[in-house]
């Protein structure tokens, strides 16, 4: 199945669920929770501006979204921070109710968990101010360069795919440098240890708003139809329905759009 067909089917299923409307928690089969009255969610706080630490506090679009969502559902949000690679095992092991960590949807992950999509995003090439390496975007100008990415993020797979394109064209491979957090990737570019960074479009907006004198983007946005969503256990229909119900309410009362505007995301990220 092609990626685009896969994502279209996800969008159709999700939008159908939202349009039909699911009953509230009190009116339907309630999901089994790790702790009564709480929604325990796993997150890897390394993906600014979705989830990250600021002044010792967990913050970001996803954090605001889950707080608004749980308020609608009369549940208390309970975060569990961990490495990204540990999220799916923790969910499968029933230590989490859901994953809320800007997890992008792909066929491999969908064999392990089910998703409730809430945004679609693209990626950008971020370089040092002045673009000293004269990079023109996600193209062959990256061949032989060092590209910083967040470990486990879609940008890592994008960088490796671009490296293969370089090799197929008879050019030098890309040195893909993985870091635990997007902020670490940005530091590598600023310190000239990396020539560029692959970063989500919302992440690039946040970075340039904060450090526009240090960074700039090169070329156009790419792969702008990458869907991200909450992950739930396979077969956990009550939890999936609950999240879809809450999202429907956030869309209806304008909260969804307000959060997109608050975090200065482009309007194109909305899927509802």
C-alpha positions in Angstrom: 0.0 0.0 0.0 1.3 3.4 -0.9 2.0 6.0 1.8 -0.6 8.4 0.4 -3.3 5.8 0.1 -2.6 4.6 3.6 -2.9 8.2 5.0 -6.0 8.9 3.0 -7.7 5.8 4.5 -6.7 6.9 8.0 -8.1 10.4 7.4 -11.4 9.0 6.0 -11.9 6.6 8.9 -11.1 9.3 11.5 -13.3 12.0 9.9 -16.2 9.5 9.6 -15.9 8.8 13.3 -15.9 12.5 14.1 -18.8 13.3 11.9 -21.0 10.5 13.3 -20.1 11.6 16.8 -19.3 9.2 19.6 -21.0 9.3 23.0 -19.3 10.8 26.0 -17.5 8.6 28.5 -20.5 8.5 30.8 -22.7 7.3 27.9 -20.5 4.5 26.4 -18.3 1.6 27.4 -15.6 3.3 29.4 -12.0 2.4 28.6 -9.9 0.6 31.2 -7.5 3.2 32.6 -4.1 2.7 34.3 -5.4 4.9 37.2 -9.0 5.7 37.8 -10.0 9.2 36.8 -6.7 9.8 35.0 -5.4 9.6 31.5 -1.9 8.3 31.7 0.0 9.3 28.6 3.5 8.6 27.5 5.6 11.3 25.9 9.2 11.9 24.9 9.7 15.6 25.7 12.2 16.2 22.9 10.1 17.5 20.0 9.8 21.2 20.3 7.2 22.7 19.8 5.0 19.6 20.4 6.4 18.4 23.7 9.5 19.7 25.5 10.8 21.0 28.8 10.9 24.7 29.5 11.8 26.1 32.9 11.5 22.6 34.3 7.9 22.2 33.1 6.5 20.0 30.3 5.1 22.3 27.6 4.1 22.3 23.9 1.2 22.0 21.5 0.6 18.3 22.4 0.6 19.1 26.1 -2.0 21.9 25.7 -4.1 19.6 23.5 -4.1 16.8 26.0 -5.0 19.2 28.8 -7.9 20.6 26.8 -9.0 17.1 25.7 -9.0 15.6 29.2 -10.9 18.6 30.6 -13.7 17.7 28.1 -13.6 14.1 29.2 -13.5 14.8 33.0 -10.1 13.1 33.4 -6.8 14.3 34.9 -3.9 14.2 32.5 -1.0 12.2 33.9 2.3 12.4 31.9 5.0 9.7 31.9 8.2 11.0 30.3 10.5 8.4 28.6 12.7 7.9 25.6 10.8 7.7 22.3 11.8 4.1 21.7 10.2 3.0 24.9 6.7 4.5 24.2 5.2 1.7 22.2 6.5 -1.1 24.5 5.1 0.8 27.5 1.7 1.2 25.8 1.6 -2.5 24.9 2.6 -3.4 28.5 -0.4 -1.4 29.8 1.8 1.1 31.7 0.2 3.8 29.6 -3.3 4.6 28.4 -2.1 6.4 25.2 0.9 7.8 23.6 0.9 11.6 23.1 4.2 12.4 21.5 3.8 13.8 18.0 4.1 10.2 16.7 3.9 10.0 13.0 1.7 7.4 11.4 3.3 4.8 9.2 2.4 1.2 8.2 5.1 -0.4 10.5 3.8 1.4 13.6 0.2 0.7 12.6 1.0 -3.0 12.9 1.8 -2.4 16.6 -0.8 0.3 17.7 -3.8 2.1 16.4 -3.9 5.8 15.8 -6.2 8.8 16.2 -4.7 11.5 13.9 -4.9 15.1 14.9 -2.4 17.0 12.7 -0.5 16.8 9.4 2.9 18.4 9.1 5.7 18.9 6.7 9.5 19.3 7.2 12.1 21.9 6.4 15.8 22.1 5.9 17.3 24.4 8.6 20.8 25.8 8.1 23.0 28.4 9.8 22.3 32.0 9.1 23.8 33.0 5.8 23.7 29.4 4.5 27.5 28.9 4.4 27.2 25.6 2.6 24.9 27.0 -0.1 22.3 24.3 0.5 19.3 24.7 -1.8 16.8 22.4 0.0 16.1 18.7 0.2 18.0 17.9 -2.9 21.4 16.8 -4.1 23.0 19.8 -2.6 22.9 17.8 0.7 25.1 15.0 -0.7 28.3 14.6 1.3 27.0 16.9 4.0 26.2 16.2 7.7 22.5 16.4 8.6 21.3 16.5 12.2 17.9 14.9 13.0 16.0 13.8 16.1 16.4 10.1 16.8 13.3 8.2 15.9 11.5 11.1 14.3 10.3 11.1 10.7 13.2 13.5 9.8 15.6 10.6 10.4 13.9 8.4 7.8 13.7 11.4 5.5 17.4 12.1 5.8 18.3 8.5 5.2 16.1 8.4 2.1 17.8 11.5 0.8 21.2 9.9 1.4 20.1 6.9 -0.7 19.1 9.3 -3.5 22.6 10.8 -3.3 24.2 7.4 -3.6 21.9 6.4 -6.5 23.0 9.5 -8.3 26.7 8.6 -7.8 27.3 11.2 -5.2 28.6 11.0 -1.6 26.2 9.7 1.1 24.8 12.0 3.7 26.3 11.7 7.2 23.0 11.4 9.2 23.7 12.6 12.8 21.0 11.5 15.3 20.4 13.4 18.5 18.0 12.8 21.4 16.2 16.1 21.0 15.5 18.7 18.2 17.2 21.3 20.3 20.4 19.2 20.3 20.2 19.1 16.5 19.9 22.9 16.3 23.0 23.3 18.6 25.0 21.0 16.3 24.1 23.3 13.3 24.9 26.4 15.3 28.3 25.0 16.3 29.1 23.9 12.8 29.2 20.2 13.7 26.3 19.7 11.3 25.7 21.5 8.0 21.9 21.4 8.3 19.0 20.0 10.3 15.8 18.4 9.1 13.0 19.7 11.3 9.2 19.7 11.2 7.7 22.9 9.8 6.1 23.8 13.1 9.5 23.2 14.8 11.3 25.4 12.2 8.8 28.2 12.8 9.4 28.0 16.5 13.2 27.9 16.1 13.3 30.9 13.8 10.9 32.9 16.0 13.3 32.3 18.9 16.7 32.4 17.1 16.2 34.0 13.7 19.6 35.6 13.9 21.2 32.2 14.1 19.2 30.0 11.7 17.3 30.2 8.4 15.5 27.7 6.1 16.7 26.5 2.7 14.3 25.4 0.0 10.7 24.6 0.3 8.7 22.5 2.7 8.7 18.8 1.9 6.5 15.8 2.7 3.7 18.1 3.9 1.2 15.2 4.4 2.8 13.5 7.3 0.0 12.7 9.8 0.7 12.5 13.5 -1.7 11.1 16.1 -2.4 9.7 19.5 -1.5 6.0 19.7 -3.7 3.5 21.5 -3.4 -0.3 22.0 -4.5 -2.6 19.3 -8.2 -3.4 19.8 -8.8 -0.7 22.4 -11.9 0.6 20.7 -13.3 2.4 23.9 -10.1 4.5 24.2 -10.0 5.3 20.5 -13.7 6.3 20.6 -13.1 8.5 23.7 -10.3 10.4 22.0 -12.2 10.9 18.8 -15.2 12.2 20.9 -13.0 14.6 22.7 -11.3 15.9 19.5 -14.7 16.4 18.0 -15.7 18.7 20.9 -12.4 20.6 20.7 -13.0 21.2 17.0 -16.6 22.3 17.5 -15.8 24.8 20.3 -12.8 26.3 18.4 -10.2 25.1 20.9 -8.4 23.1 18.2 -7.9 26.1 15.9 -7.0 28.3 18.9 -4.1 26.0 19.8 -2.9 25.9 16.2 -2.9 29.7 16.3 -1.3 29.9 19.7 1.7 27.8 18.6 1.9 29.7 15.3 1.5 26.6 13.2 0.6 27.1 9.5 -3.2 26.6 8.9 -2.3 23.6 6.6 -1.6 21.4 9.7 -5.3 21.1 10.5 -7.0 17.9 9.4 -10.5 18.9 10.7 
